């Protein structure tokens, strides 16, 4: 128990910044109108692409098993996010296409 309190005391600024980032992210995302969803999804895909490259670099320089596993998990999760983002974006863009006339 003492080590947990010591950890929070040592990293209180970092924990505070992470907590504020989470709260700010939730507030911003919940107030986004549906019309802006597609451009924001494209931006999120770009960020996830950068995360994939960083995770590949991490895996390439892995010194131990934990680093390798965390890098591989990062690659898998970011790839799922990019693929899912493209699928959702594609489906949303299909809504704006004109229907074919018979």
N, C-alpha and C positions, 0 to 999 in steps of 0.2 A: 504494500500500500504506500509505503514511504517513497519508493522509487517512482511510482506513478505521479505523486504530488511533486516530486523533484523534477520530473520530466515536464510537467505543465508549468512549473515555475521557470525553468530554463528557457522554454520555448513559448512563453505566453504571448509574445508579439506575433510570432508566426501563426499560432493557433487562432489568435484574434483576427488576423488578416484572412485566414482561410474561412473562418466562420462568417465574416462580413462578406466575403466573395460569394459564399453559398447563398446567403440571404439576398444579396443584390442580384445574383443570377436568377433566383426564383422570382423575384419581383419583376425584373425586366422581361423574362420569358413569359410570365403569366399575363403581362399587359401588351403583348405583341398582337396586333390585328392579324386576321387570317390572310389578308392580302400581302403581308410582308413575310409570310412563312417561307415561301420559295427562295427569295434572296438570302434570307438568314440561313436556310439549309445549305445553300451553296457555300456560304462563308464558313459554316461549321465543317463542311466537307474539306475545304481547303486547310483548315486548322488540323483536322484529323490526318490529312495527308502529311503535314509536317510532323505530327506525332509518330506516324509510321516510319518516316525517315529517321527520326531520333531513336526510335526503338530498334531499328535495324542497326544503327551505329552502336547502340548499347550492347546488342547481342554480339556484334563483331568484336567488341573490346571486353567481353565478359571475362572476369577473372575467377569467378566462382559460380557454383550452381545456382545460387539465389539470384544473382544478377542475370544469368541466362534465362531462368524461368520467368522473372519479372519482365524482361525484354520480350520474350515470346508471348506472354499474356498481353502486353501492350500492343504488340503487332496484331494479334488476333482481335482484340477489342476495337482498336482503331479501324481495322479493315472492315469489321462488321458495321461500324458506325458509318464509314464511307459508303459501303454498298447499300445499306439501309437508307442513307440520305439520298443517294441517287435514285433508288426505287421510289421513295416518297416524292421527290422532286419531279420525276417523270410522270407519276400518276397525277400530280397537281397540274402539270403543264398540259396533260391530256384533257383536263376539264376545260381549258380555254380554247381548244381547237374546235373549229366548226364541224358540225355533223355533216356527213356525206349526204348529198341530195340523191334520192332515187329517181 
